[in-house]
């Protein structure tokens, strides 16, 4: 039975755990993970034209201009693998204009997941975060320390993970959240993100299972 591919949006404040949950979702569901943060960081390190435009915004914790990000996301969503396997959009849409760009193209998810984490936890998560440039894996000095000395030696810190910049990022998130959520009102699911990552994934997993089953159910004829 052919099934419509799964389409998921995941949102949440900086360091609410989007990337961490996406790693687990992708492993189980094989969706194409489209993280605008990761795509932009790759553009910055390659020194591309997009990267040069994005750099100063990202380093100060502000949003990159809508048109730069939107073009990148639409291009990625149009690739054959995203159409075949389904997609997991992480960190987009992040402004009312971005949400409208997708609405105009009639690109809607099956579900819009919001990871809910109290502000005071977010700062600590950002400041302790480390990334493995080789595998892209996300660590935390206290919560998820690296498995080996070798990994530990190559870990890097994001330049926007200082307390001051996290506060700017959080303000921007809060300013835009309501309008974006109202665009996806009928598809929202809020998940408590202040729990062990496995418990959070369990809840997301059963949500996605139910959606997949719904897609498989035969259409009842009237
Ligand atoms: P982006 O990379 O999207 O950053 P963000 O939204 O601020 O989210 P983070 O990546 O900081 O956090 P996360 O929720 O993925 O958490 P993680 O899993 O890593 O964007 C960066 C910048 O790019 C923006 O500021 C902007 O400039 C630009 N940009 C991106 N998208 C844009 C757009 N659409 N428009 C315009 N500009 C855009 O977890 C965080 C830490 O917590 C880790 O150390 C992790 O190990 C730990 N952790 C995770 N889960 C748990 C748990 N359950 N318990 C304990 N610790 C945990």
Boltz pocket constraint, residues with backbone or C-beta under 6 A from the ligand:
constraints:
  - pocket:
      binder: B
      contacts: [[A, 12], [A, 13], [A, 14], [A, 15], [A, 16], [A, 17], [A, 18], [A, 19], [A, 20], [A, 21], [A, 36], [A, 37], [A, 38], [A, 40], [A, 54], [A, 57], [A, 58], [A, 59], [A, 61], [A, 62], [A, 63], [A, 64], [A, 65], [A, 66], [A, 69], [A, 90], [A, 91], [A, 92], [A, 93], [A, 94], [A, 95], [A, 98], [A, 125], [A, 126], [A, 128], [A, 129], [A, 130], [A, 138], [A, 139], [A, 140], [A, 141], [A, 143], [A, 144], [A, 160], [A, 169], [A, 193], [A, 194], [A, 195], [A, 196], [A, 197], [A, 200]]
      max_distance: 6.0
